[in-house]
């Protein structure tokens, strides 16, 4: 039929499915480590050894002559999270070049959903703090989805979410990360050093040139990357911006003599470290907030933390679900008949888990203030509420997910390619699979 569209959340193209499966497998394992690190931080910070926790977090070391005398907490936030944002930059570049965001037709729906999932939490935060006489400073805290934490929740629940739903969640998180990166780069800059910043830009230019000239060898890129990071930090721009900039520069298409692209190679090497070490260490020293009656009471009475809770739990759910529904109606996209809008609702609630980037923006928005501690606690409380609500919604549909998951992973002939991609393309099932693979 003229103007007909392929099913939304239908069968993914095989290469896209394989790439997403590899990325999400690493994120799931890292998310479980992240979850453990967050629990350890809370136990340690509220134990008789809480003074030792604060002492380790605030211990300074580095190279003062290079302007790099930082606390352990700052090293994890400014240093290790740069690795996380490097991976985020690579994933964003991959989505833009070969993934869901490569064409306006495929990008429209997840981008609209993600933008609504950022705008509505921001609006609810601003409305809450305005009504309570609070500060607008933390408006960006409830914007971001933590894909690793969300996947850890799915792993703990033992759900069998189909690949298309996981891919949609990943795309939402990628767009969220882009928004967070822009906010960090534009809003959280201070004491700009033009010379250091010019040096960082020149370093990125050299990085780009080396990529275009097909120069290979880690001995070129690792020292250059460290120099760019140090110059960016001393330039007054948050150092994580250096990570995402290098990720966006890395080439995502491979030459004929290459097995994989440079971006894929770097992601394969760095992603496990980012998910399993960098982000959990950041969580260990960022999530250690005091859990007392007054502190928990402040989460639901002070305007700033209350705005964060409402933004993440209510704003994310309403924004993503409404954005997806309206975008689907506007683009005439037909939801996969095997799924229901209840599945989108569960995914929208799950996106309210805003751990890593939300904690980072909270630290930047409220540095060294009691309000900052309460905002951190609000992120933890909101993520826990979102996880519980998502668990209830998604577990109710797990029988459907298990059936779809098993069907799309069945490989009866053990050739490494799921049978669903090898159906007879002359029949109705094969035609549907072919259509989904071409347009999803």
Phi, psi and omega per residue, in radians:
X1 nan 2.405 -3.136
X2 -1.099 2.369 3.115
X3 1.408 -0.017 -3.134
X4 -1.213 2.610 -3.108
X5 -2.086 2.712 3.100
X6 -1.273 2.746 -3.107
X7 -1.078 2.354 3.035
X8 -1.277 2.306 -3.068
X9 1.138 0.616 3.046
X10 -1.493 -2.782 -3.087
X11 -1.202 2.240 3.112
X12 -1.313 2.616 2.962
X13 -1.016 2.506 -3.035
X14 -0.994 -0.821 3.128
X15 -1.057 -0.702 3.113
X16 -1.121 -0.736 -3.140
X17 -1.100 -0.737 -3.132
X18 -1.142 -0.735 -3.138
X19 -1.128 -0.756 -3.126
X20 -1.189 -0.677 3.124
X21 -1.061 -0.755 3.120
X22 -1.096 -0.789 -3.110
X23 -1.137 -0.758 -3.082
X24 -1.270 -0.493 3.082
X25 -1.093 -0.781 3.118
X26 -1.140 -0.749 -3.135
X27 -1.121 -0.616 -3.139
X28 -1.146 -0.827 3.105
X29 -1.087 -0.791 3.110
X30 -1.084 -0.629 3.128
X31 -1.116 -0.651 3.089
X32 -1.154 -0.694 3.064
X33 -1.130 -0.729 3.101
X34 -1.033 -0.780 3.122
X35 -1.049 -0.756 3.102
X36 -1.106 -0.706 3.137
X37 -1.126 -0.698 3.134
X38 -1.138 -0.746 3.112
X39 -1.117 -0.757 3.115
X40 -1.069 -0.726 3.135
X41 -1.062 -0.772 -3.132
X42 -1.143 -0.730 3.133
X43 -1.132 -0.813 -3.097
X44 -1.112 -0.786 -3.075
X45 -1.221 -0.329 -3.135
X46 -1.967 0.305 3.139
X47 -1.768 3.041 3.049
X48 -1.064 -0.241 -3.134
X49 -1.769 0.440 -3.129
X50 -1.089 -0.549 3.110
X51 -1.128 -0.636 3.100
X52 -1.161 -0.645 3.098
X53 -1.051 -0.854 -3.135
X54 -1.123 -0.633 -3.140
X55 -1.142 -0.754 3.124
X56 -1.179 -0.772 -3.115
X57 -1.077 -0.629 -3.055
X58 -1.677 0.048 -3.139
X59 -1.193 2.284 -3.093
X60 -1.751 2.477 2.999
X61 -2.776 2.878 3.135
X62 2.526 -2.675 -3.126
X63 -2.137 1.622 -3.078
X64 -0.987 -0.608 -3.100
X65 -1.081 -0.436 3.124
X66 -1.748 0.186 -3.121
X67 1.237 0.461 -3.055
X68 -2.126 0.775 3.053
X69 -1.700 1.610 -3.005
X70 -2.050 2.778 3.021
X71 -1.348 2.877 3.104
X72 -1.027 -0.731 3.121
X73 -1.062 -0.707 3.132
X74 -1.272 -0.594 3.077
X75 -1.064 -0.698 -3.135
X76 -1.239 -0.633 -3.108
X77 -1.358 -0.743 -3.071
X78 -1.606 -0.494 -3.085
X79 -1.693 -1.092 -3.065
X80 -1.157 -0.613 3.136
X81 -1.230 -0.299 3.021
X82 -1.109 -0.574 3.076
X83 -1.187 -0.728 3.078
X84 -1.031 -0.763 -3.130
X85 -1.294 -0.427 2.994
X86 -1.070 -0.827 3.110
X87 -1.125 -0.685 3.107
X88 -1.097 -0.692 3.103
X89 -1.128 -0.700 3.098
X90 -1.107 -0.767 -3.120
X91 -1.155 -0.686 3.101
X92 -1.107 -0.769 3.126
X93 -1.085 -0.731 3.129
X94 -1.092 -0.740 3.122
X95 -1.112 -0.648 -3.107
X96 -1.291 -0.539 -3.044
X97 -1.629 -0.805 -3.056
X98 -2.237 -0.041 -3.041
X99 -1.787 -2.661 -3.035
X100 -1.145 -0.382 -3.065
X101 -1.697 0.160 -3.020
X102 -1.294 -0.431 3.124
X103 -2.260 2.596 3.127
X104 -0.974 -0.632 -3.090
X105 -1.118 -0.771 -3.129
X106 -1.424 -0.441 -3.081
X107 -1.440 -0.459 -2.973
X108 -0.957 -0.886 -3.011
X109 -1.184 -0.920 3.133
X110 -1.142 -0.569 3.133
X111 -1.195 -0.771 3.099
X112 -1.062 -0.772 3.119
X113 -1.062 -0.766 -3.115
X114 -1.179 -0.735 3.135
X115 -1.102 -0.756 3.067
X116 -1.101 -0.606 3.113
X117 -1.266 -0.180 3.002
X118 -1.755 -0.666 -3.059
X119 -1.235 -0.770 -3.093
X120 -1.152 -0.795 3.063
X121 -1.019 -0.687 3.111
X122 -1.092 -0.784 -3.136
X123 -1.098 -0.735 3.137
X124 -1.181 -0.657 3.082
X125 -1.074 -0.845 -3.104
X126 -1.109 -0.690 3.114
X127 -1.121 -0.711 -3.112
X128 -1.166 -0.844 -3.096
X129 -1.245 -0.523 3.090
X130 -1.177 -0.758 3.114
X131 -1.136 -0.581 -3.110
X132 -1.673 0.059 3.130
X133 1.254 0.521 -3.125
X134 -1.659 -2.972 -3.081
X135 -1.657 2.443 3.082
X136 -1.363 -0.116 -2.977
X137 -0.957 -0.613 -3.042
X138 -1.613 0.406 -3.040
X139 -1.046 -0.448 -3.082
X140 -1.544 -0.135 -3.068
X141 -1.036 -0.800 -3.067
X142 -1.489 0.340 -3.057
X143 -1.485 -0.549 -2.889
X144 -1.723 2.535 3.040
X145 -1.733 2.363 3.106
X146 -1.681 1.772 -3.056
X147 -1.112 -0.684 -3.103
X148 -1.139 -0.800 3.140
X149 -1.126 -0.711 3.125
X150 -1.082 -0.742 3.123
X151 -1.191 -0.574 3.075
X152 -1.110 -0.689 3.089
X153 -1.089 -0.755 3.102
X154 -1.079 -0.672 3.136
X155 -1.169 -0.744 3.131
X156 -1.109 -0.666 3.138
X157 -1.323 -0.231 -3.083
X158 0.998 0.770 3.082
X159 -1.454 2.833 -3.107
X160 -2.116 0.909 -3.104
X161 -0.998 2.278 3.117
X162 -1.070 2.774 -3.070
X163 -1.026 -0.656 -3.094
X164 -1.130 -0.677 3.104
X165 -1.190 -0.709 3.099
X166 -1.138 -0.683 3.119
X167 -1.133 -0.687 3.112
X168 -1.109 -0.742 3.095
X169 -1.086 -0.728 3.126
X170 -1.109 -0.749 3.137
X171 -1.114 -0.717 3.066
X172 -1.012 -0.786 -3.119
X173 -1.145 -0.660 3.135
X174 -1.108 -0.801 3.125
X175 -1.140 -0.691 3.057
X176 -1.009 -0.788 3.140
X177 -1.057 -0.700 3.102
X178 -1.052 -0.790 3.101
X179 -1.057 -0.755 3.134
X180 -1.117 -0.711 3.136
X181 -1.064 -0.785 -3.139
X182 -1.109 -0.700 3.132
X183 -1.140 -0.801 3.134
X184 -1.072 -0.746 -3.089
X185 -1.189 -0.658 -3.033
X186 -1.545 -0.766 -2.981
X187 -1.606 -0.625 -3.026
X188 -1.786 1.032 3.021
X189 -2.041 2.533 -3.141
X190 -2.661 2.610 3.102
X191 0.838 1.013 -3.099
X192 -1.056 2.330 3.056
X193 -1.910 1.773 -3.030
X194 -1.023 -0.629 -3.099
X195 -1.206 -0.790 3.119
X196 -1.131 -0.687 -3.139
X197 -1.159 -0.687 3.092
X198 -1.113 -0.662 3.090
X199 -1.113 -0.694 3.107
X200 -1.124 -0.737 3.127
X201 -1.132 -0.717 3.099
X202 -1.106 -0.673 3.096
X203 -1.112 -0.706 3.092
X204 -1.152 -0.618 3.073
X205 -1.105 -0.737 3.088
X206 -1.140 -0.685 3.094
X207 -1.024 -0.791 3.120
X208 -1.091 -0.759 -3.116
X209 -1.107 -0.746 3.115
X210 -1.065 -0.667 3.098
X211 -1.158 -0.757 -3.125
X212 -1.177 -0.568 3.133
X213 -1.467 0.040 3.118
X214 1.072 0.611 3.079
X215 -1.318 2.276 -3.101
X216 -2.061 2.790 3.116
X217 2.074 2.121 -3.099
X218 -1.080 -0.477 -3.087
X219 -1.136 -0.300 3.010
X220 -1.436 -0.789 -2.916
X221 -1.512 -0.602 -3.113
X222 -1.152 -0.904 3.091
X223 -1.058 -0.698 3.133
X224 -1.122 -0.733 3.125
X225 -1.091 -0.729 3.114
X226 -1.127 -0.690 3.120
X227 -1.136 -0.743 3.111
X228 -1.074 -0.766 3.140
X229 -1.060 -0.824 -3.112
X230 -1.125 -0.720 3.133
X231 -1.176 -0.680 3.109
X232 -1.109 -0.736 3.128
X233 -1.092 -0.834 -3.136
X234 -1.252 -0.330 3.104
X235 -1.331 -0.175 3.106
X236 1.687 -0.059 3.064
X237 -1.672 2.452 -3.088
X238 -0.983 2.313 -2.965
X239 -1.113 -0.381 3.125
X240 -1.113 -0.393 3.113
X241 -1.090 -0.583 3.105
X242 -1.075 -0.696 3.138
X243 -1.093 -0.851 -3.100
X244 -1.199 -0.579 3.123
X245 -1.108 -0.765 3.118
X246 -1.171 -0.629 3.089
X247 -1.095 -0.672 3.131
X248 -1.262 -0.458 -3.131
X249 -1.377 -0.577 -3.095
X250 -0.982 2.423 -3.079
X251 -1.306 2.269 -3.103
X252 -1.802 -0.083 3.065
X253 -1.848 2.462 -3.081
X254 -1.737 2.577 3.046
X255 -1.392 2.978 -3.089
X256 -1.089 -0.540 -3.108
X257 -1.585 0.160 -3.117
X258 -1.951 2.406 3.051
X259 -1.290 -0.701 3.109
X260 -2.417 2.833 3.117
X261 -1.308 2.795 3.070
X262 -0.986 -0.696 -3.140
X263 -1.100 -0.763 3.130
X264 -1.128 -0.679 3.137
X265 -1.135 -0.801 3.133
X266 -1.126 -0.745 3.128
X267 -1.068 -0.732 3.134
X268 -1.067 -0.642 -3.106
X269 -1.417 -0.681 -2.962
X270 -1.646 -0.539 -3.055
X271 -0.974 -0.791 3.103
X272 -1.046 -0.681 3.108
X273 -1.148 -0.732 3.136
X274 -1.083 -0.877 -3.068
X275 -1.279 -0.628 -3.023
X276 -1.684 -0.298 -3.082
X277 -2.215 -0.996 -3.004
X278 -1.067 -0.959 -3.088
X279 -1.179 -0.763 3.079
X280 -1.054 -0.659 3.107
X281 -1.160 -0.684 3.047
X282 -1.050 -0.790 -3.138
X283 -1.079 -0.652 -3.116
X284 -1.030 -0.653 -3.081
X285 -1.812 0.015 3.093
X286 -1.898 -0.476 -3.035
X287 -1.631 0.024 -3.104
X288 -1.405 1.331 -3.139
X289 -1.877 2.723 -3.128
X290 -1.275 2.198 3.108
X291 -1.859 1.559 3.093
X292 -2.170 2.957 3.118
X293 -0.992 -0.891 3.128
X294 -1.077 -0.665 -3.129
X295 -1.147 -0.774 3.110
X296 -1.179 -0.617 3.090
X297 -1.098 -0.653 3.140
X298 -1.127 -0.519 3.134
X299 -1.049 -0.597 -3.066
X300 -1.853 0.062 3.130
X301 -2.133 -0.652 3.104
X302 -1.293 2.446 -3.024
X303 -1.114 -0.682 -3.074
X304 -1.165 -0.932 3.100
X305 -1.140 -0.598 3.101
X306 -1.125 -0.672 3.091
X307 -1.092 -0.631 3.107
X308 -1.168 -0.778 -3.141
X309 -1.089 -0.840 -3.137
X310 -1.120 -0.710 -3.134
X311 -1.079 -0.803 -3.107
X312 -1.281 -0.804 -3.032
X313 -1.365 -0.843 -3.095
X314 -1.562 -0.830 -3.051
X315 -1.085 -0.804 3.129
X316 -1.081 -0.778 -3.114
X317 -1.080 -0.917 -3.103
X318 -1.144 -0.779 -3.073
X319 -1.103 -0.870 -3.085
X320 -1.227 -0.760 -3.119
X321 -1.147 -0.847 -3.117
X322 -1.146 -0.713 3.125
X323 -1.091 -0.746 3.121
X324 -1.144 -0.793 -3.110
X325 -1.095 -0.821 -3.115
X326 -1.186 -0.695 3.127
X327 -1.134 -0.689 3.119
X328 -1.120 -0.702 3.115
X329 -1.195 -0.693 -3.104
X330 -1.194 -0.665 -3.119
X331 -1.600 0.028 -3.117
X332 1.070 0.458 3.103
X333 -1.293 2.371 3.135
X334 -1.725 2.171 3.120
X335 -1.104 2.430 3.063
X336 -0.801 2.128 -3.072
X337 -1.076 -0.320 3.093
X338 -1.376 -0.195 -3.127
X339 -1.983 3.018 3.124
X340 -2.383 2.888 3.128
X341 -1.153 -0.325 3.036
X342 -1.092 -0.522 3.100
X343 -1.204 -0.665 3.075
X344 -1.153 -0.667 3.112
X345 -1.088 -0.797 3.117
X346 -1.064 -0.708 3.122
X347 -1.157 -0.677 3.126
X348 -1.123 -0.704 3.091
X349 -1.134 -0.736 3.134
X350 -1.061 -0.584 3.137
X351 -1.179 -0.175 3.058
X352 -1.268 -0.081 3.039
X353 -1.394 1.841 -3.037
X354 -2.104 0.992 -2.888
X355 -1.264 -1.314 -2.897
X356 -1.072 -1.020 -3.077
X357 -1.190 -0.606 3.102
X358 -1.100 -0.741 3.087
X359 -1.113 -0.712 3.136
X360 -1.095 -0.848 -3.137
X361 -1.143 -0.621 3.076
X362 -1.063 -0.724 3.091
X363 -1.120 -0.701 -3.119
X364 -1.248 -0.632 -3.089
X365 -1.329 -0.611 -3.095
X366 -2.247 1.188 -3.083
X367 -1.230 2.240 3.015
X368 1.063 0.430 -3.126
X369 -2.022 2.691 3.087
X370 -1.062 -0.601 3.085
X371 -1.044 -0.648 3.114
X372 -1.068 -0.711 3.090
X373 -1.121 -0.703 3.131
X374 -1.186 -0.618 3.094
X375 -1.162 -0.707 3.058
X376 -1.031 -0.806 3.118
X377 -1.060 -0.649 3.129
X378 -1.127 -0.685 3.094
X379 -1.071 -0.755 -3.138
X380 -1.145 -0.790 -3.136
X381 -1.116 -0.797 -3.131
X382 -1.100 -0.719 3.126
X383 -1.122 -0.670 3.103
X384 -1.150 -0.765 3.116
X385 -1.078 -0.802 -3.138
X386 -1.077 -0.709 3.140
X387 -1.116 -0.732 -3.130
X388 -1.154 -0.814 -3.140
X389 -1.113 -0.727 3.119
X390 -1.125 -0.663 3.119
X391 -1.049 -0.751 -3.137
X392 -1.112 -0.788 -3.085
X393 -1.225 -0.766 -3.051
X394 -1.328 -0.607 3.129
X395 -1.136 -0.539 3.126
X396 -1.113 -0.452 -3.095
X397 -1.877 0.198 -3.011
X398 -1.159 -0.492 3.098
X399 -1.105 -0.696 3.085
X400 -1.140 -0.795 -3.126
X401 -1.085 -0.679 -3.120
X402 -1.125 -0.730 3.130
X403 -1.100 -0.782 3.117
X404 -1.164 -0.704 -3.124
X405 -1.102 -0.791 -3.140
X406 -1.154 -0.658 -3.133
X407 -1.158 -0.709 -3.084
X408 -1.452 -0.118 3.096
X409 -1.948 -0.042 -3.128
X410 -1.113 2.230 3.132
X411 -2.371 1.298 -3.030
X412 -1.104 -0.553 -3.108
X413 -1.621 0.046 3.037
X414 0.953 0.723 3.119
X415 -1.763 0.110 3.107
X416 1.513 -0.071 3.130
X417 -2.055 2.121 3.139
X418 -0.944 2.457 -3.058
X419 -1.071 -0.439 -3.098
X420 -1.114 -0.379 3.107
X421 -1.578 0.008 -3.082
X422 -2.118 0.311 3.118
X423 -1.135 2.732 3.027
X424 -1.077 2.020 -3.055
X425 -1.295 -0.015 3.097
X426 -1.550 -0.338 -3.131
X427 -1.513 2.987 -3.117
X428 -1.117 -0.675 3.133
X429 -1.172 -0.747 3.131
X430 -1.125 -0.695 3.117
X431 -1.088 -0.712 3.122
X432 -1.123 -0.746 3.132
X433 -1.111 -0.712 -3.134
X434 -1.138 -0.734 3.130
X435 -1.104 -0.770 3.127
X436 -1.090 -0.762 -3.098
X437 -1.121 -0.534 -3.113
X438 -1.414 -0.570 -2.932
X439 -2.061 -0.213 -3.036
X440 -1.188 nan nan
